[in-house]
Amino acid sequence: MKNFVLAPPIDSFQIKYAKTGQAIPVINDVHLHSIYYPIREAEAFVTKQKTIIGEKKQVLLLGLGYGYHVNALAKYLFSSFGDDFEICVIEPFEQLVVDVTTLSLINTDKVKIFSSNNVADLFDNLELINFLVKRPAVVAHPSSFNLSSKYFKAFLEFKADKSAEGISARLCDESLKVFYHQNFTSSGQQRSYSEIINKKTKVAPLDFLFLALDKITSEGTKKLTEQV
C-alpha cells in the first residue's frame, strides 16, 4: 500500500513583480524568488551548490518556482559539460508547472519536470526511476523546500513498497511477476531480489531499476536530508 504524503494545500496564490521585472509566484505568503533581484539570487544559489554538484552531470533539483534558479543551474552545467548534462526537477504544485510551461520560462531542453500531488506517485514514473539510478547530485531550492518541507522530506526518505503486490505492480516482465508470487510465502518470508533475478536468464531492464530503487533512494539522498 502506498504511503500518502501530499503537497500542502494552496490557500493563496498570487503573482508579484520583482524590481527587475520578473514575475514572482507567491504561494501561501511565501515568495519563491527574491522580490528585488531574482536572477542575481538564482546565480548565488548555484554558486553555493557547486561543491555538492562536483563532477556530477545529473542534478536532481527539489523545487521549480518560476525556473530562474533552474536556468542558472543549466547555464553552469553547460559551462562545465557542454550539452552532456541532465536536470530533473521535483515540484509538488501543478500550477507552477503549468505556468512555467505555458510561459516558456525554462530556456533549455535539458530539464525534465516531474510533478505529483502525492509523493508515492512520483516513483511510478519510469523516466524518473531511470534518472535516479544514475545517482544524481541532489540540491534543494530553499524557498520551495521550506514551503513544502514535509513533501520533499518524504521524497528523500521514500521507501519502496516491499509487499508482494507493491513489487509485482512495478515489474515489467510477466514471467518474473509469476515467479515472484510463487516465491513469496504466506508467512511473509521471501527470497532476496538477487536470488530471484539469478534464476532468470532474461529480465526486463526496468525490473532492475525498481528492485534497486529502495537502496538508491535511502542512500543517495541521506546527506541532503541531514543538511535540511
Secondary structure, 3 states (H helix, E strand, C coil): CCCCCECCCCCCEEEEECCCCCEEEEECCEECCCCCCHHHHHHHHHHHHHHHHCCCCEEEEECCCCCHHHHHHHHHHHHHHCCCCEEEEEECCHHHHHHHHHCCCCCCCCEEEEECCEHHHHCCCHHHHHHHCCCCEEEECHHHHHHCHHHHHHHHCCCCCCCHHHHHHHCCCHHHHHHHHHCECCCCCECCHHHHHHCCCCCCHHHHHHHHHHHHHHHHCHHHHHHC
